[in-house]
Amino acid sequence: MTTARVWFITGASRGLGRAFTEAVLAAGDRVVAAARNVEPLADLADGYPDSLVRIPLDVSDRQAVFAAADRAAAAFGGLDVVVNNAGGLLYGMVEEATEEQIRAHLDVNFFGAVWVVQAVLPHLRERGSGRILQITSMGAGAGMAAVGFYGAGKSALDSVSEALAMEVERFGIKVTVVRMGGYDTGLFTAGTTAAEPRPEYAELHEELARMWGDEAGPPPGTAAPVILELAALPDPPRRLIVGGASYDMVQDLDRARTEHYRAWEELSRKAPG
């Protein structure tokens, strides 16, 4: 009989986090679910009273994150899989966003994820094993108008996670950067902070609205089986794109970037180094 694993999932009350939590519980594992508001998880707590522990948590509060990680590890006697999923969206052109909005956004999407990693590592290292799934985006590493700060936070987490994977592998801890495609997570509604639009960008805002359209994407639950399979792999990948259409788009972006570099190769090579 396989021993039930213990998952620590942040941003667990809605979207991908909620879908992952549901799938993990249905698979027979146990979950410590963290979110700013854990009330939306009440139905799952009723359905899985012995397998789900809810912890209210704002990941931008470093001290609270460390306390939550300790509670999570104590809840079921350790941690096996950490899903660093909490995040939101800052919508607006670079010039439109305020300093307060930018700092608040990165406090959650980047620094909050870093605090979670720092808090759980001692617990995983003590066990000599564990998985950390860093939920980023298919757009990490490439900027897009109006969502530049979202991409910036995910790109920063992407890069730090590469370093993290090298640093903790010797402790038996595996890290995967999970580059999620577009799912109907509510990110563009409940999870969005919008900057005050400037008239200079009105035309571009309209173009983007037409380009993105009203398609919300597939339900987040359709991605959950991939996460379960990923967490069970004995030798998981450092990076994984989740979503067939997103995989194709990332490949197209990578090819376009390579072609752009090659177009300017002569100028690049005029400098030594």
Buried (B, 14 or more C-beta within 10 A) or exposed (E): EEEBBBBBBBBBBBBBBBBBBBBBBBBEBBBBBBBBEBEBBEEBBEEBEEBBBBBEBBBBBBEBBBBBBBBBBEBBEBBBBBBBBBBBBBBBBBEBBEEEBBEBBBBBBBBBBBBBBBBBBEBBBEBEBBBBBBBBBBBBBBEEBBBBBBBBBBBBBBBBBBEBBEEBEEBEBBBBBBBBBBBBBBBBEEBBBBBEBEEEBEEEBEEBEEEEEEEBBBEBBBBBEBBBEBBEEEEBEEBBBBBEEBBEBBEEBEEEEEEEEEEEEEEEEEEEE
